[in-house]
């Protein structure tokens, strides 16, 4: 039997799903060391084999807003407190550049919008959406989304 015939047989077995003959002849190339590990970067959007994620180790308005929102979820998940209580207890940012602060925080504008919405009888989910996602209370996020300078 020739080498070509053997390769055709192994390829056929691989295609038919038997797993025999599917091993590549050589190891795949190693990923560059400066690329982020995709297991560490949450994928937020996917189109076929491509995905878009946010590397939270880089300080930007989007990652800082994500950390602010994580504070709310963490409080709710680790305590028996209500969302209202957790948002009312959030650490308020001390500067207009929250991504530069040493600890995660939420802008007063976001917290105050949430509390005002709740005071007006809006349910917690809608108040959260209005305050933290729709209103542009987080500095730099709208600029980043539009591709404009945010610093």
N, C-alpha and C positions, 0 to 999 in steps of 0.2 A: 504494500500500500504506500502511495507517495505521500509526502508531507502536505501537499495541497489538498489531496483527498481527505486526509485526517483533519485538516483545518476546516474544510467544508462540513464534515460530519459534526465536529465540535460546535461550529457556528449554528448549525441546524438544531442541535440539541439545546443550545443556549436560547435560540429564538423560540423554540417550542416550550420553554419554561422549565426545563429540567435542571438548569443551573450549571450544567457541565459545559466547560469550554468558554465560560463567560469571564474568566479571570484575564485581565489585561496582561500583555507580555512584559510590561514594565510598570513601575510605580508611577502614579500621577505626580505632576510637579507640586512641590511644596508651595503653600501660600506665602506671599511676602509677609515679613514679620510686622510691618507697620499697618497692615489691614486689621480692622476690628474683627473680633471673633463674632460671627453672626449669631452664635448661641447667646451672646451677652447683649445683643442689640435687639430690643423688641421690634418686631415687624408690625408696622401700622397700616400698610397698604400693599397689596400684591397684584401683579398683572402677569399671569403665566409664571415663568420661572423667575421673574424679577420681583424684588421686594424693596420697599422703602422703610427704613427704620430710623429711630432717633437714638444716637449714642449719648446716653445720659451722663457720661463722664466728661462731656464737653459742656461748659457753662454758657448757656444761651437763654434768651427769654422763654423759648419753648420748653427746654429741659427744666428750667426753674419753675415754670407754671406746672409742669408735670409733677415736680417734687412737692409743690404746694398742694395739689390735688391728692397726692399720696398721703400727705399729713392727715387729710380729712378721712380717707379710707382707713388708714392705720388706726386712728382714734376710734372710729366706729367699730372696726373689727376686733380691737383688743380691749375694748371697754363695753359696758352695757349702756353707754350714754347715747343720747339722740344725736342726729346730725346737727340740729340747732345748737346743742351744747358744744359739740366738737368744733363747729365753725366759730362759735363765740369765743372759744378758748385758743384759737390759732395764734401762733406767734406772728405778729405784724412786722412786715419789712420796715427797716429803718432808713432805707435809701430809695431813690428812684431807679436803681439798678439792682434788683433783687438777685440776679444771677451772680453778682459779685459778693453777696453776703456770705459769711462763713457757715451759716446754718440755714436750712430750708425755712422759708417763711411765705406768707401770703400778703399781698398789698392791702392796705386798709380799704382802698376803693372797692375791691372784690368782696371783702368781708362785710363792709357797710352796705353794699348793694344787696347782698344775700339777706342780711338782717332786716333791711327796709322792705324787701319783697315779702319776707315771712310776716312782718308786721302788717302788711297790706292783705294778708290772707292767702297768699300764693303758696301752693303745696311745696314741700322741700325739694322734690326733684326738679320742678320748673324753676324755683328760686336759684338752685345750684346751677342749672343750665344758663339762666340769665346772667348770674353774677360772674361765673368763672369761665364761661365759654363764648357768650354772645356779645358782651358789652365792651370789650377792649380794655378792661380794667387793668390787665397785666401789661406793664410797659414793654414795648419792643415786639410783642407777639404779632400785632397787625402788620408792622413793618417787615418782619421776617417773612410772613406769609405772602406779602406783596413783592418780596425780593428786594426791599429797600434796606439801606443801612439802618442798623438798630442801636448802635453804640452812641 
